[in-house]
Amino acid sequence: MREKVILICTQCLSRNYTTTKKKTDVSKRMELVKYCPKCNAHTLHKESR
């Protein structure tokens, strides 16, 4: 089973991406550097709860 998560830009706080992760990794929040179309740059995106 995988859990759906939403990734939020740390600069402008827009919700840009959805992805999935293993249920065993629930204790750790996912952090990825992805492109934000609103900021027009690559920024850190964190998992929302």
Helices and strands as residue ranges (DSSP letters): E 2-9, E 15-22, G 23-25, E 31-36, E 41-47
